[in-house]
Amino acid sequence: MNALALIAKTQSLIASGDIVAAEAALVELADAEGDHALMVVLEQLPPKDILAVIREYDNSKESVINLLVTPQMFARAVVIEKQYKDLSRTHLRGMMNSIIFREDADPVEFLTAIGDLEGGSEALADYFTEKWSRIEAFARSGTFDAVEDDGEILSETALLASAYVKPRVEEDEVADQDWMQLAWLLRHECPDLFIEMLLVLRAKARAHDAGLGEDEDMEEDDGKVETSDTDRGKATPAALDALDADEESAI
């Protein structure tokens, strides 16, 4: 099957909601014709279709798509992931951890690509939402131990002043390939992006404390779609249409 035919087949499967079959078709291509052939196809798929496949992270198996997706492809997918309205962020955290910390990857390259896009800092804030107090402690004290933190919320000026301080903990002490390591890399390798992400995270926390729904303080209707039918390898056409409609503005 040539590249154009496979692209059409993959997009048709994704549009119908059969993500498992779409991924299987891509894997079959890589097995038959090699990684280069798969890269040719991935480069021509729109971000919403790449996202539909890579967000179905399964830590029981290794996905060739996750192993090959480039930082730029991944970043364009990450900034539109919010359209799935997955309030648990399970898929977002799973795919970010599996791809950013894959064996051959440079995590900073992926983080930089995300930060370069509009909506990148918001996507990172979504990733850290459940760890807000620990991230604030890390920003204030340089450790994730809230006991050592006095609870003070650093101003943006103070954050900038502390951006380049020597780490109190080394990366290998928090090398969990999860949120602690990602936060460490952001603060010490991408400090401007860390501060931008933290300011967004604070805004989300204030909105939550004020009793607002998810992102109500930012926009009344952002086109998000429910995820009950997008989990477990299935996505509804309506969900994918919502992603398609918002993709250009999100990127």
C-alpha positions, 0 to 999 in steps of 0.5 A, a space after each residue: 500500500 502506498 503512502 497516500 493510500 495508507 494515509 487515507 485508510 488511517 484517517 478513515 479509521 480514526 474518523 470512524 473511531 477505530 483507533 486500534 485499527 488505525 495504529 495497527 495499520 501504521 505498525 504494519 507499514 513500519 514492519 513491512 517497509 521500515 521506520 522511514 516509510 512510517 515517518 513519511 506517513 506521520 509527517 503528512 497526518 494532521 496533528 489531531 490524527 497523530 494525537 488520536 493515536 498517541 494519547 491511547 498510551 498503554 504501558 504494557 506495550 511499546 508503540 512504534 508511533 510513540 518511538 518515532 514521533 518528532 518533538 514538533 509533531 508531538 507539540 502540535 498534538 499536545 496543544 490540542 489535547 485539551 479538546 478531549 476534555 479529559 479532566 483526569 489528565 490521564 491520557 495527557 500525562 501518560 503520553 507525555 511521560 512515554 514520549 518525552 522520556 523515551 530512551 532515545 529522546 532529549 526531553 528538553 527538545 520536546 519541552 522547548 517544542 511545546 513551549 514554542 507553540 501557543 497553548 504550550 504552557 497551558 498544556 504543561 499546566 494541565 499536566 501538573 494540575 494535581 501537583 500544584 502545591 508541590 510545584 509551588 514548593 519546588 519553585 519556592 524552596 527548590 525541593 518537592 517537600 512541602 514541609 520545607 516550604 513556608 507557603 509563600 507564593 513567589 511573585 513573578 519578579 521573585 520567580 525570575 530572580 530565582 530562575 537560575 539558582 543552583 539546584 538543591 536536588 540533582 536530576 538523578 534524585 528525581 529521575 522518575 520519568 514522571 512529573 518530578 523529573 519533568 518539573 526539574 527539567 522545566 525549572 533548571 533547563 527551561 526556566 522561562 517556560 517553567 515560570 510561564 507554566 506556573 503562572 497559568 497553573 496559579 490562574 487555574 487554581 484561583 479559578 478552582 478556588 473561586 468555584 469556576 468550572 474548568 477554564 470558565 475564567 478563560 472562555 465560555 465555550 472552548 469546544 471541548 468534548 467529553 472523553 467517555 467514548 474516546 478512551 480504550 481505543 475508540 473515539 467518536 466522530 463528533 469528538 474528532 470533528 471538534 478537534 478538527 474545527 479547533 486545530 488551526 486556531 489552537 496551533 
